[in-house]
């Protein structure tokens, strides 16, 4: 498989890129909107994110919908068009707890009753769509059943949590602060994510903390066999 991440780093490849992948410029600084502080942060794709991006682009797993890859290990997000073109990448905030499964019934719990160990961002492949949340605000529901959504930092978030500072810090060590939702930069959300997902939604691939990639995304194993891996 052609590594779509390396293809646009400037390496000269003799094998043509997959027809679905228009481009994947995922090197250099994180995507940012003019006038925002997001330009100060940098996001580099991990080996796991690279592998998932290659698989989706080559297999067309996303169908005709745009998609997002969330790498919890690096607290980063990669946005793609339906045809596999990279449209940006930014740092994100994720659930406090390390873990790949949501606690059963957590979607019906009051926030005040959710313990620290339950504040996970579940891993998996999700069909995300816009819908109403508390206060009749529209959010991109990644997994409605477990109340995991993708949205900007809430206006009412406690200043003591320093969410914006955490998001823009040089490392991902302090990016675990939410109840499980995925917080993204506001400008990136409104100008890049929302226009792309608001009509029909799209797929969100959340990479695992501890589970093997193949356990979370079984089709990766099929792709590896097709490519001749032992």
N, C-alpha and C positions, 0 to 999 in steps of 0.2 A: 504494500500500500504506500502511496506517496504521502509523505508527511506534509499536510497542508500548512502546518505552522512554519516548517523550514522553507517551504516554497517561496515565501515572500520575505524571508530574511535576506535574500539576495543571492542565494546559492543557485548555481546553474544546474538544472536538472535535464537529463537527456530523455526522461520519460514524461509524456504529457500529463498534466494534472487531470483529475476526474472531471468529467463534463459538468457535473452538478456544482462543483465548487468554483465560483467565479473568482474568488480570491480569499486570502486569510491573512491579512497584515497584522499579525499579533506580536510584533516586536516593537521595541521603543517604549515611550511613556504611555501611561494610561490615558484612555479617551477622556476628553474634558470639553465642556462647553466654554466659550469665551467668557471671561469675567468671573470664573469660579475658581475655587482653590483646588479642585480635583486635579489640575495640571501638576500640582506639587507631588502627587503620589505616582508611583510606578507599579505596574502589574506585569509580572512575567509568567507565562504559562508553565505549569508543572508537567512532568512526564505523563501523569494521569489525565490531565486536561487535554494534553496533546493527543493522547490515544483516543479519548472519547470524541474529540473534534474530528479526527481522521475517520473514525468509524461512522459517525453520523453523516459526514459529507460524502463518503464513498458509498454507503448503503442506502442513503435517502430515508433513514429511519424516521425523520421528521415529516415525511409526506410533502404536503404543499404548504406547511406552516413554518413561520419563523421559530427560532429556538434560542435558548439560553443555556449556557453551561455555568454552574456555580461550583467552584472548587473550595470546599470548606477548609482544606488544609492550608490554603494560602489566602483565604477570605477574599476571593476575587470572582468576578463575573465576566463572562464573554458573551456578547450578543451577535447573533447571526441572522441573515435574511433566510427566506425559505430555500434559496438556491445555494446556501452555504457561504455567502459573502460575509466576512467579518465587518460588523458595524460599530464596534467599540468594545472597550473593556475597562472596568472600574473596580476599585476596592469596595467591599460590602461589609455589613455587620450581620452576624448570624447568632444562633441560639447559644446561650451560656454553656450548656452542657455538651460534652463530647459524646456522640452517640449517633446511630443511624436509623433508629426506629422511634416512632412516636408512641407515647404511653397510651394504651387503650382508653378511649373515652375522654381524652384530653380536650377534644374540640368542644365539649359541653361544660367544661369547668370554668369557673370564674378565675380571672387572672390572679387574684389574691390567694387562691387555693392551689396554685401550681407551684410545686417545689422546685428547687434548683436543679435537681437531677432530671426533672421532666422537661426542662427548657431546651429541647433539642430541635435541630433543623433536620428532619428526616431525609435520608438519601433515597434516590430513585428517579424514575422517569415519570414526569407528571404532565398531564394535559392542562395547562393553565388558562383560565378565562377570567374576564373582568366580572365583578359582582359587587354587591353592597356589603359594607362592613358596618360596625357600630358607628352611629352618628350619620348614617346614610351616605357615607363616603365610599366612592368606588375604589377598589383595590384589585390588583391582579392576584386572584386566588391560585396559589400553586397547588395546594391540597385543602379544599374547603372542609373536608371531614375532620381534619386535625387543626384547623384554623391557622394554617401556614400561608401567609401571603407575601408578595413582593411589593414593596412600596418605599417611598422616601422616609427619612427619619420623621416620626410623628411630631407635630408642632408642640404637643403637650409633654414630650419626653423630659424627664428630670434633667436639669442642668448639671446635677452632680454626676450623672452617667457619662457626660462628656462624649456623647455619641459621635459628633462631627470630628472632634479631635482624634478619637479612636479610629474612625474610618480613614483619616488622612495621615495617620502615623506611619513611619517608615516600615514597621513590621506588622505582621498579622496576629501577633500574640495577644493584643488587647481588643480584637475585633469581635470577641464573643461577649455579647451584652443583651441580646434580645430574648424574648420568650420562645423564639423559634422562627419568627418571621425573618425575612431577608430585607434589610434596609439598603437602599442604593442612593447615590447622590441625586438630589432633587432635579437638577437641570438635565441630567442624563435620563432620568425617569420620564420627565415630561416631553423631552425633545426626541428621544430615541426609542424607549421601550413602549410608551403609551401609544404613539401613532402606529406602531407595528403590530401590537397585540390587541388593540381595542375592538377590532371588528370580529375576528374569528378566534382570537387567542393564539396559543402556540405551545411548544413543548419546553419544559424546564428539566434539565438533567442536573441533579444535585449529586455531586461526587461524595463517596463515603469517607468517614473518619477512620474507621477500623476494619470494616468488611472489605474483602477482595472486590475489585471492580467487576469481575465476572459474576459474582454473586448478586450484585445490585443490577448489573446490565448483562443478563445471560447471552444476549445476541453478540456481545463482544467476543465470546468464545467461538461462536459460529464464524464470525469474520476472520478470527485468527486461523481457524482450520482451513478456510477458503484461501488464505494467503500462504498456506504451507507450513504453519507453525506446528511443532510437535505436540 
